[in-house]
Amino acid sequence: MRMLPPIDEMYDALLRRDDAYEGLFYFCVRTTGIFCRPTCSARKPKRKNVIFVPNVEEAFARGYRPCKVCRPLESAGQIPAWAAPLFELAESVNGKRIVDQDIRNAGIEPTRARRFFKQRYGMTFHAFCRAERLGKAMAGIQNGTSIEGAVLDGGYQSASGFREAFARLFGTPPAKSRELECLRTEILESPLGPMLAVAGDGGLCLLEFLDRRAIESQCAVLQRLFNAGVAPGEHRYLIQIQEELSEYFAGSRTEFDVPLDLRGTPFQLKVWKKLLKIPHGKTTSYARLAQQTGNPQARRAVGRANGQNRLAILVPCHRVVRSDGNLCGYGGGLWRKQWLIDHERQHC
Ligand SMILES: [Zn+2]
């Protein structure tokens, strides 16, 4: 393991934006979930909110995201020269889906690109591009930017490119969905990355990490179950969940009060309600959960229902591990599951 300079020295270096420390450390900011280079020009965080790490891998492993101002991923030596065209490609495609041939045309073998993103960021190249783009565009719409403006900010070449991406998630293009009675959606920031939240008057119906591969199918299921349009916008439950999540991540909340609108098969509902009974800071096993549903043979079906949960963190499917204590799977990525379990054990 690489040694870090003394903390006083590092904090002093970041206050002075000392470029002699470039590459020696990165700092993560608890309050924003962002990590930076020592020379970042953004507002300086309070010392108690800073965590120092030796490299970007550790910042990612702790659930922090790269700063848009100082772009820590692009600092010297962090991105190997061969991979640089991948980031240029991600910037340049403007919402079009990147296919293997595009990666080959950039002079890179697609399997190598895939391995690189998986190892470095724990997600696919496509998921990385999709999360970044959609997050930017949705944030624009919520801040009152016109769709055209949001399209430009999000790196989409045209409004139709954005509408297609939105339609892939929600089926209804924004222009139309504004006129419908519909569910409201918003991107929430979290220390583990941006999350997509959807709410209706019955309660919160989706909370999921934006880079999750299954998010598109989750949204399709949601529309079918609720038979409603989804559009970016305000809703009292979205405001409430943002507040409660901040408290949860700060360690001051162990239970959520926001109403949940759970819909699914009777078996799914049974499993999800059992999940809701697992206390904060505790874990249980698939086998025990199967027993509680009255059918010890149903371990697999329980695992499946667990994976179909649409309310990450709130319906705590991350509290289910294998009988031997092995973490097993998690839709949002194992590193998030580990993070949530550790966090809850620390604050209960
Ligand atoms: Zn920064």
Boltz pocket constraint, residues with backbone or C-beta under 6 A from the ligand:
constraints:
  - pocket:
      binder: B
      contacts: [[A, 35], [A, 36], [A, 37], [A, 40], [A, 41], [A, 42], [A, 67], [A, 68], [A, 69], [A, 70], [A, 71]]
      max_distance: 6.0
